[in-house]
Amino acid sequence: MSSWKRTLFSSAAGEETYWAAVLQNTALSYGDENQKVAVDSSGNVYFMEPRVTGYSDSTEGQTVTKFDPEGTFQWGKRLRPSNVNSQGSAAFGIQFDSSDNPIVLAMQLGGTRVNAYKLSASDGSTTLVTDLGQGEAMAFSDYTATGVQSDGTLVYAAASPITGGVNVTVLRVNPSTLAAVSVRNVVLPRPFNQNSTMRKVAVGPNDEIVLFGAVRYGSPPNFRAYAMVLNTTGSAFDWEGVAGYSSSSQVFTGFTGAIDSSGNCYVAGGAYSGFGTAIVKFPDNGGSISWGLNWDEVTGSSPLLYSDVQTDDTDVFLSGYTTNTATSSSVPTFMSISPSDGSENWTRQVVYNSKGGFFNGNMVLTDDAVIAAGFIYDGSPKKRIIAKLPKDGSITGTFGNFVIKSTSMTNAGSNPVYYTSSTGSSLNAGSYTTSSASMTTNSAITWTIDDETLE
């Protein structure tokens, strides 16, 4: 039996509860990438482990765990499609139907099939499984992302290299039936080439579909960051903005992004030029960037704060890691900045048992909280972590095995600048067929919850 160990940071009647939980299951093995979190309309928190092995059937699948808003364990399930071979599967982020039932898309790594699952919110049982067929990008991508449009339509995007470019499949799915609504194959426009990437998809205020990633250019090859806006169905290319550095020796590898309610796009990524994290703001409809910053740590090494970016219009939030000066190790970190000029509001490290770690998946926002997941370097396999902190950064201190530490960033070195923007054209239609599928394994996971401390 494995236990999620929860630590409560703040809990009071009628107020938001902030907490973190860790898990270590020594009987299983995990892929240390892209742990997913999601929050339904009632504040329940879902955690998904994309790649898990160690079960008796010798195949990979994913696990989905539900917590209530206070972090109390509700249920855990393992998912494995019937048509997955020994190479296993990886999953897109969790979305929901109108009744808050979680929906998971899983693609077969090294295979050709994509499956969609709908689970019951009450107990995690499978209520619907469909086979969305095959597609080059959907089945082979290392980078997958998901969003939701205002009518509930789910938007999935995945990228894979093709000869002469990068192919991004944009698939829209009906949340009730799990049937494909539309699919477009987007070949990233000039100057994108085979080594460019698409890392994230988001949905804008008018249901426009936004892609974020890195474009490779030049000789020797280098990278710049981009935001690309498509129309609501992905059938037409609206505009793109690209940002980089004036020097060819400085690299801005776009990794993630977010779009606010006014259509402004924030793109963050790695600044491999002696510093850490770069972020730019593109105004709606492209054009010269509003601002660009290059963040380094006041004390420590280069921060990686581009696992994800989210915004609620009031603030922009980044997640990833910074350096714990007490141990010189990387630790999971949240950062909040101003959308008007990118200035730092606060930065908080989440230190567990003096060990290193990393928020390496997506991040979600609620009215009052910021939530992310990742891992801790504590034993084998690495411990999994979920953390829920207040948006205003108001919690710091020691809570059992956790320390919430305040740290600071500095704007150092040269800043990224506007490179180019362009408008585009119609995009190629693709085809997807939907058929029924079956679930080989949907067994309960015997996890418990152990509280460590209540402050």
N, C-alpha and C positions, 0 to 999 in steps of 0.2 A: 504494500500500500504506500502511496506517495501522498505527501501533504503540501498544500499551499500554506505558507506561513505568512499571515497577514499582520501588518503593523498599522495601527491607527494613529494618524498625526493629529487629527482634530475631529471630535464628534460631539455634537450638542443638539438637543431637541429642536426641530424646526430649521436647522441649518445644514449646509452641505457637509458631508463627511469626506475627509481626505485621508488617503491610505496608500500603502504599497504592499505587494505580496510577492513572494519568491517561491519557486518550485525547483526541486531536483529529484529526478527519477533515474536512479543508477542502473535500472534494467533496460533503459532505452537509449538510443542515440538520436541526435538532432542535427539538422543543418543550421548553422549559426547565422542565418540571414533572414531578414524580412519577417520577423514576428509581427503579427497584425493585431490591432485593437479596433473596436467599434463600440458605439454607444447607441442604444435605441431611444425612442421618444420618452421612455420612463426613466432613463438614466442608468439602466442595467449595462454592465460592461462585459464585452465579449473579447476573448483572447484566442488567437489561432496560431498554432505552430505549423508552419507550412510543410515541413518534411520530417517525418519520424520513422525510425526503424527500430527493430528489436523485438517485434512481435513474432509469434510462432509461424506465421505464414510467409515470413522473409521478404515482405514487400514494404514499400514506403507508402504512407498516407499522410493525413494531417489530423490534428486534434483541435477541437473547438471546446472552449470552456466558458461558462456563463457565471458572472458574479452579479449580485444585486448592487445598487448604488453605494452601499456601505462596504462593499468588498467581500461579502459573505458568499462562499461557494454555493452555486445552485446545481449545476450538472456539468459533466464532461463527456464528450463523445469522440470516438475515432472514426474517420471517414476514409473509405477506400473504394474507388470505382471497380466494377467487375471487369473492365477492360484495361486495367493497368497491369503492365508487366513488371518484372523485377526491378526496372529502372525507377519506378516510383512516380510520384506526382508532386506538383507544387501548386499553391493556391493564390488566387487573387484576394483582395480584401473583402471583408464581410459587408454586405448590404442587407436591407430589410424590405419586406413587403408592407402593405398598409396596415397589417395586424402585428407588426413588429416580429414576425417570424424571420430568423436569419437565413440569408441566401449566400451560398458559397459556390464559386466557380473553381474547378480544379483542372489543371492541364497535365497531360502525361508527358513527363520529361523524356525526350528521346523518342516519343511516339507521335501520334497524329490526332488524338482525340481530346475534346474538351467536354467535361461533364458539369452540370449544374445541379446543386442540391438545395432543397428547401427543408429546413428543420423546424420542428415545433418549438416555439419559445418556452413552453411550459416544461418540457422534459428532454428536448434535443432529439426526439425521434424523427426519422426521415418521413416527410409527408409527400415529397415529390422529387423525382430524379429525372433529368433529361440529358440526352446526348446531343450536344450542339455541333457535332461533326468535326471536321478537320479544317485546319488552316495553318499555313506556314508559320506566321508570326504567333498565332494563338498557342500553337502546340510546342514551339521551340524557344520562346523568348526567355531571356534571363530577367527581363524587366516587365512587370505587369502592374496595372493600376486600375482603379475603378472610381466612378462617381455616380451621382444620381440626379436626374432632371426633375423639374418641378411637378410633372405628372407621375412621378415614381419610376419612370423608365430608367433602367440601369445601364450605365455606360462602362464598357471595358475596353482597355487598349493594351496592346502588346507589340513589341518590336523585334524584328529579326533582320540581319543583314541579307541583302540580295545583291545580285550582280549589278553594279552601277549605282547603288543607293541603299537606303534603309527603308524597309517596308513596315509600316505600322498598320495593324488591323484595328479598326474601331468598330466594335460590336455593341449594338443596343438590344437589350433583352427586356421582355415583358415580365414584371415581377410576380404577376399572378400565375401565369402559365409556364414561365421559364422558356418561352419560345423566342427565337430571334426576331427582332423587329426590323433591323437593317444592319448591313455590314458594309464598310468601305475600306478599301486598301489604299493607304496613303503612302506614296513614295515621297519622302521628304525632299523638298525642292532645293535647288542650288543655294549655297555651295555644299550641301550635305553629301556625304559619300558613305561608303560601306562601313567605315569605322565610327560613324556618328551613332548617337543613341537617343532613344526616347525613354525617360525614366518615370514620368508621372502623367496622369490625366486628371483634369479637374473640370467641373461644370460651372459656367459663369452665371451672372444674374439674369441673363436672358436665354438661358439654357444652351449657350454656345459651348462647344467642346474645346478644351485647351490642352495642348501637349507641351511638356517641358523636357529639356534634355540638353545634350551637348552636341555641337557640330564640329567636326574635324576639318581642318583646312591647312593649306600651305605646305611648304617643304623646307626644313623638316616638319612633320605633322605637328599641329598644335590644336588646341580646343578653345571654343567660345561657347557661351551659354545662350539658350534661346527660349522664347515663348512663342508658340504658334496657335493661332485661334482659328477654329473651323466653325462652320454654321451648326445648327442644332442637330442635324442628322449626320454630320461628317461628310457631306457630299460636296462641299465647296470650301476652299481655302480663303479665309478672310484676310488676316494679316499675320506677319511674324516680326519679331524684334530679336536682334542678336547683339550681345554685349561681350566685350573682351578687354584686353589690355593693349595699350599703344605699342608696347614692346613685344616682339615675336618670341622672346624668351619667357614671357609670363603666360601662364595657362589658367584659364577659367573653365573648369569642367562642370557645366551645368548638371545638377543632379535632381533638383526638386523645385517645386514652385506652388504658388497659390494665386487665386484671383479674388478680388474684393467685390462688394456690391456695386461699385462704380465701374467695374471692368478693368481696373488697374491690375497689372500682373507683377508678382514678386518672384524672382528666380534666384536660387542659391546653389552654391556648389563649391568645389575645391579650388583653392588658389595656390597652385603648386609653384610658387615663386619666392619661397622663403617665409610665407605667411600661411594662414590657415583657411578661413572661410570668407568667401565673397558673396555679396547679395546686391541685386539691382532692382529698381522699380521702373517698369515700363508703364507709361500712361495708356489709357484705353485707345485703341486704334493705332498703337505703335508710335513710331517717332523716337526722337532722342530720349534717353532715359531720364527720369525725374531725379534720381540719385543713384550712386553706386558706392559701396563701402567694402573695405577689406579688413576683416576682424582678426585680431591676434589676441592672445592672453596677456594681461598685465604681468602676471607671474606664471611661468610654465611654458609649455610647448605650443605647437600650432593646434588650434581647436578644430574639430570636425563637427560643425553644427549645421549640417545639411542632410541629415537623414530624412527630415521632412520640414516643410514650412506650412503654416496655417495662419489665417487671419480672420478676425471678427470685425474688422474695420476700425476698431478702437486701438488694437495692438496687432503686431505681427510676431508670431512665435516660431522659434527654431528649436530643433532637438538633435542630439547626437552625443558628443563627449567633449570634455575639457580635462585638464590635468589637476589632480588632487595634489596640492603642494606638500601635504604631509607624507605621502607615499610615493610621489612621482609617477603615479599610475593614472591611466585614463578612466574617467568615471562618467556615468550617465548624467546628462545635463540638459536643462531647459534654459532658453533665453527669450526675453521679451524685448522688442524694439518698437520705436515709434514709426508709424506708417508715413508720417509727414517728411521725415528726414533720415530715418534709419538709426537714430541715436538710441543708445542702450537704456532700457527701463530697469531691468534686473536680470541677473543670471544666477541659477540655482543648480548646485550639484547634488545628486542623490547617491550617497555613499553607503554601501552595505558592507558591514563587517570589515571595514578598511580594505576591501578588495576593489580591483578595477572592474570596469564594465562599459556598457555601450547601449544607448537607445538606437537601435538599428532598423526599426520598422517604421510604420506610419505613426502619426500623431492625430488625436481628435480633440475637439474643443466642445465643452458644454457651456451653459450660461456662466458658470463660475469657475470651471476647472479646465486644466490641460492634462491630457492622459497620453502616455506612451509606453512602449514595451521594448524589451531587449534582453540582454544577458549579463551575468556577473561571472568574473573569472574566480570561481570558488569551487574547486573539485571538478570531477568529471562524471557526467557531462556538465557543461557550464550551467549554473543556475539561471532559470528564467525569471524575469522581473516585470511587473506592471507597477506603474506609479501614477497617482492622481494627486496633483497639487493645485493650489488656488491660482487663478490667473493673475492676481495682483502680487504674487511672490511673497505673501505675508508670512508664510511658515518657514522658520529656520530652527535649528537646534538638534538635540539628540533624542531619539525615540527608539529605545531598545537597541537593536543592531543597526539601525539607520541613523545617519547624520545628514541633515539637509543643510548644506553650506552655501553661503553667499560668496560669489567670486565676481571678478570684473573683467571686461573685455576692453580693448583699445583699438581705435582705427589706425592701422599701421601700414606703412608702405604706400605704393601707388594704388589708386582706386580703379576699378574697372570702368570702362567708358562705353558710350554708344558706338556700335559698329555699323549696323545697317538695318534696314527694315524693308519689307516688300509686301505687296499684295499678290494674291494668287488666283487660281482658276478652279474649275471643277475637278473632282477627284474620282478615281475609278471605283465603280461599284463592285462589290464582291458577292458571294453567295454562301449561305449557310442553310443546311437542312437540320430540322429538329426531329428527333425520334425519342422514343422511350428508352430508358436505361434502368439498370438494376444496381442495388447496393450489395456488395459482398459482405462488408463488415460495417456495422453501425452500433458497436457495443459500448456500454457505459464504462467509464474510467473510474476506478475506485480511488478517488482523491478525497481528502478531507481538508478542513481548514483549521489551522492552529493560530490563535491570537497570541502575539508576543507581548504587546504592551498597549495600554490605553492611556493617552495623555489628555 
